[in-house]
Amino acid sequence: MGLLYTPEHGYAAFTVPQFDKFMLRMVPTLLVPDRKPRRRSGNDD
């Protein structure tokens, strides 16, 4: 809580100095899952 903030849509920034380097040490390989299509709501008449 409070370690990240979003300066604009689609971006994240760290509030703690050197936290980016710490995260790279803890999680050296980022595995991003494939995007799934969103389900449509049933409100389209």
C-alpha positions as CSV (number, residue, x, y, z in Angstrom):
1,M,0.0,0.0,0.0
2,G,1.4,3.4,-1.0
3,L,4.4,2.0,-2.9
4,L,3.0,2.8,-6.3
5,Y,1.0,5.6,-7.9
6,T,-0.3,6.1,-11.4
7,P,0.9,9.4,-12.9
8,E,-1.2,8.8,-16.0
9,H,-3.2,6.0,-17.6
10,G,-1.1,2.9,-18.3
11,Y,1.9,3.9,-16.2
12,A,3.0,3.2,-12.7
13,A,5.6,4.9,-10.6
14,F,7.3,4.0,-7.3
15,T,7.1,6.2,-4.3
16,V,10.1,4.6,-2.5
17,P,13.7,5.4,-3.7
18,Q,15.5,2.4,-5.3
19,F,12.3,0.2,-5.1
20,D,12.6,-0.5,-8.9
21,K,16.0,-2.1,-8.3
22,F,14.7,-4.1,-5.4
23,M,11.8,-5.4,-7.5
24,L,14.2,-6.4,-10.3
25,R,16.3,-8.4,-7.8
26,M,13.2,-10.2,-6.3
27,V,11.4,-10.8,-9.6
28,P,14.1,-10.8,-12.4
29,T,11.8,-12.2,-15.1
30,L,8.4,-10.7,-15.7
31,L,5.9,-13.2,-17.1
32,V,2.9,-11.3,-18.6
33,P,-0.1,-13.6,-19.4
34,D,-1.8,-13.2,-22.8
35,R,-4.7,-10.8,-22.9
36,K,-8.2,-12.2,-22.7
37,P,-11.1,-10.6,-24.6
38,R,-13.5,-8.9,-22.3
39,R,-17.0,-10.2,-22.0
40,R,-19.7,-8.0,-23.3
41,S,-22.5,-6.9,-20.9
42,G,-26.1,-7.8,-21.8
43,N,-27.2,-4.2,-21.8
44,D,-26.9,-3.6,-25.6
45,D,-30.4,-3.4,-27.0
